Structures are given as C-alpha cells and as structure tokens.
Amino acid sequence: MATHAGGLTATTAAVRISGLHRSFTDDRPVLSGLDLTIEPGEFVALLGRSGSGKSTLLRALAGLDQDASGTGDIEVPEQVSVVFQDSRLLPWQRVLRNVVIGLNGPNAKARGREALAEVGLAGRERAWPRELSGGEQQRVALARSLVREPQLLLADEPFGALDALTRIKMHGLLRALYERHKPAVLLVTHDVDEAIVLADRVLVLDSGHVRTERRVDLDGPRDPSDPRFAEVRTELLAALGLAGGAEIKKEEEA
Ligand SMILES: Nc1ncnc2c1ncn2[C@@H]1O[C@H](COP(=O)(O)OP(=O)(O)OP(=O)(O)O)[C@@H](O)[C@H]1O
C-alpha cells in the first residue's frame, strides 16, 4: 500500500480515504472532509455536477494533485493505473511501444501484444497513434493501463470524447476487461447510465463530500430499458438535483 498523506494502519481495502480536504483558493474548498473506502475488485462510479470535485478526487488518488493544497489520509495500492479522456499516447511512438513504455521484464513486448489483443487491436502493434480512431486510441490507453496489472484503475471520463455507439462498445470492453483482471475501479463520469451499466456502486459527490451512495444490484447484462434500471437512474438524477429528468429537459430547451 502507498500512503499519500498522514498515517493509516494497514488495511485490506484497495482505497481508504479519510477526512480529505482539497482547495485551490482560500475561499472555497473543493473537497471538505471526504471519506471513502473501495474494496479490492470493486467497481465504483463517481457522479457529480460539473465542478463538484470529481477530477480533483481522482487526481488526489493518483498523486497528481500538486496544484491543490489540503489535508487528509489517502491509502492506495502500489500498482495504480490512470486513464483520461484523451488517450495521452506519445505520437512519435508506435502503438506497441506506447503500451509497454516503462514496463520492465524480458517478456514486456509479449505482454504488450497480449494486452493489445485483449482490447481488439491485434495486428495494429506497428501503427502510429495518428492512424487510429479516437475509440482505438482509447483502447490502446486501456491496454497500456491493464498490462501493468493494476490493483486500482482510475478512469476520468475515459469515453467522454467518443460517439454514442463507440461508447456503448467501450462499456462492454471495459466491463469484460474488469471481469478478467478484477482491479478496483474508480470511474469518473457525467453519464448516469454509464455509471449504472458498469459499476457495482455509484457515488454522488456534492459540496465536497460523498452525499449519496447507491449499490447497483441488477443481475445479468444491464439494460437501460429495464424498469429497475430506470428506478436507479431516477434516484441518481434526483441526487444530482435533476429530479425526474425535468431539469435536464429544461436545460436542453434553453
Ligand atoms: N489546477 C486548478 N487550479 C485552480 N482551480 C482548480 C484546478 N483544478 C480544479 N480547480 C477547480 O476545482 C473545482 C473542481 O474541479 P474538478 O475538475 O475537480 O471538477 P469536476 O467535478 O471534475 O468537474 P467536471 O465534471 O466539469 O470535469 C472547480 O471549481 C475547478 O475550477
């Protein structure tokens, strides 16, 4: 376990956060006393209004929040991978090199090839990133994350820039990869349905802490047209201040 701040006793949880405060300016804290535990192998989605601090929390977990000041204890596993909305591939390196960069061990390339095959990109090892579509680039980013066998995968709007159809395909892929590798996952998303399709537990961040927590216990492939799915969606929309979807409609009309 790696501890970013303060001291905590050893834990079997993948993530343990207590009393996390983060701010960028003196007047308004972004995170104020946030507590969160994620179990090993648990898939958690994080929703919240724009500016509620979702990325700030994810960056704190990734140890990438040098811009922020704050206090609190964070415990994460040794092996953490992060995926962002943009693939962040090195344009001057071919696909396979992007996947294995920094990876140690004699069989790094073989592992990289295997990871590319897992995301459906076998045969594209020697392509340049610019030759791939946005969805394919995100597949490479997933391969690069998973080849490191992370105990924790942090994903910040990983499908946010993709079209609706590609997004749906990527949901299936991410869920399949998750089932195979079973890292703990924290997925930041704006998309309520994406959260319900993918996660075991959905959190809503509001006013600096986790306000709402909803376990998703729908069996089998999750179908957005299922009334039980709709029930969860309504609850989460209400937690986001969008009860019944009425305010969404209003926003669309405006
Ligand atoms: N590097 C920074 N410097 C100054 N303020 C920042 C910085 N990063 C984030 N903030 C501020 O912190 C608040 C939370 O930002 P954050 O990006 O965590 O929100 P978010 O919930 O991820 O938003 P979105 O859904 O729009 O991506 C915002 O008010 C933002 O302006």
The ligand as a MOL file (V3000), in Angstrom:
LIG
                    3D

  0  0  0     0  0            999 V3000
M  V30 BEGIN CTAB
M  V30 COUNTS 31 33 0 0 0
M  V30 BEGIN ATOM
M  V30 1 N -5.4780 23.3130 -11.1160 0
M  V30 2 C -6.5180 24.0260 -10.6520 0
M  V30 3 N -6.3580 25.3140 -10.2680 0
M  V30 4 C -7.3970 26.0440 -9.7950 0
M  V30 5 N -8.6500 25.5450 -9.6300 0
M  V30 6 C -8.8580 24.2930 -9.9960 0
M  V30 7 C -7.8100 23.4470 -10.5260 0
M  V30 8 N -8.3250 22.2280 -10.7860 0
M  V30 9 C -9.6320 22.2970 -10.4590 0
M  V30 10 N -9.9530 23.5270 -9.9780 0
M  V30 11 C -11.2910 23.9510 -9.5090 0
M  V30 12 O -11.7560 22.9800 -8.5900 0
M  V30 13 C -13.1640 22.7540 -8.7830 0
M  V30 14 C -13.4020 21.2710 -9.0170 0
M  V30 15 O -12.8080 20.9230 -10.2720 0
M  V30 16 P -12.8380 19.4360 -10.8160 0
M  V30 17 O -12.1530 19.4520 -12.1240 0
M  V30 18 O -12.3620 18.5120 -9.7670 0
M  V30 19 O -14.4100 19.2220 -11.0010 0
M  V30 20 P -15.1830 18.0690 -11.7760 0
M  V30 21 O -16.2960 17.6270 -10.8850 0
M  V30 22 O -14.2400 17.0320 -12.2470 0
M  V30 23 O -15.7610 18.9150 -12.9900 0
M  V30 24 P -16.1880 18.4570 -14.4670 0
M  V30 25 O -17.3080 17.4810 -14.3050 0
M  V30 26 O -16.6540 19.7290 -15.0980 0
M  V30 27 O -14.9810 17.8690 -15.1370 0
M  V30 28 C -13.5950 23.6580 -9.9300 0
M  V30 29 O -14.1660 24.8220 -9.3800 0
M  V30 30 C -12.2950 23.9640 -10.6350 0
M  V30 31 O -12.3430 25.2360 -11.2370 0
M  V30 END ATOM
M  V30 BEGIN BOND
M  V30 1 1 1 2
M  V30 2 1 2 3
M  V30 3 2 2 7
M  V30 4 2 3 4
M  V30 5 1 4 5
M  V30 6 2 5 6
M  V30 7 1 6 7
M  V30 8 1 6 10
M  V30 9 1 7 8
M  V30 10 2 8 9
M  V30 11 1 9 10
M  V30 12 1 10 11
M  V30 13 1 11 12
M  V30 14 1 11 30
M  V30 15 1 12 13
M  V30 16 1 13 14
M  V30 17 1 13 28
M  V30 18 1 14 15
M  V30 19 1 15 16
M  V30 20 2 16 17
M  V30 21 1 16 18
M  V30 22 1 16 19
M  V30 23 1 19 20
M  V30 24 2 20 21
M  V30 25 1 20 22
M  V30 26 1 20 23
M  V30 27 1 23 24
M  V30 28 2 24 25
M  V30 29 1 24 26
M  V30 30 1 24 27
M  V30 31 1 28 29
M  V30 32 1 28 30
M  V30 33 1 30 31
M  V30 END BOND
M  V30 END CTAB
M  END
